[in-house]
Each structure stands twice: as structure tokens, then as C-alpha cells.
Amino acid sequence: MEFDYNTQRPSLLYAEYGRNIQNMVRFIKTLETKENRNIHAQAVIDL
């Protein structure tokens, strides 16, 4: 079993949003089409 420590992760840009939101945004930035990015970004905003 391997643990993932926060000290080994990239630092948070906006700590008030948390690491999960930041990971979702990082994923959205990799999507190819603008339409698909917008759909997913709106889902994060709705959270």
C-alpha cells in the first residue's frame, strides 16, 4: 500500500477550494473541445 502525502503533491493555488476541485479543473484543461470543457467547467461551478 502506497500513501500519497500532501507534502509530495503540488501546492494548492486556491486553498479555499480544495484539492479535489483543483484536480477537476486540471482535468478539464486537458479536454480537447471547447464545448466539452465548458460543459465540465459549468458542472464544477454548480458544485
C-alpha positions in Angstrom: 0.0 0.0 0.0 1.4 3.4 -1.0 0.3 6.6 0.7 0.0 9.9 -1.1 1.2 12.7 1.3 0.2 16.3 0.8 3.9 17.3 1.0 4.5 15.3 -2.1 1.6 16.8 -4.1 1.7 20.1 -6.0 0.8 23.1 -3.8 -2.8 24.4 -3.9 -3.4 27.5 -5.9 -6.6 28.4 -4.1 -6.7 26.5 -0.7 -10.3 27.6 0.0 -11.5 25.4 -3.0 -9.6 22.3 -2.0 -7.5 19.7 -3.8 -10.4 17.9 -5.4 -11.7 21.0 -7.2 -8.2 21.8 -8.4 -7.8 18.3 -9.8 -11.1 18.6 -11.6 -10.0 21.9 -13.2 -6.7 20.4 -14.1 -8.6 17.6 -15.9 -10.9 20.0 -17.6 -8.0 21.9 -19.1 -6.9 18.7 -20.8 -10.2 18.2 -22.7 -9.9 18.8 -26.4 -13.0 20.6 -27.4 -14.1 24.0 -26.1 -17.7 22.7 -25.9 -16.7 19.8 -23.7 -14.5 22.0 -21.5 -17.4 24.4 -21.0 -19.9 21.6 -20.0 -17.5 20.2 -17.4 -16.5 23.6 -16.2 -20.2 24.5 -15.6 -20.6 21.3 -13.6 -17.7 22.3 -11.3 -19.2 25.8 -11.0 -22.5 24.3 -10.0 -20.8 22.5 -7.1 
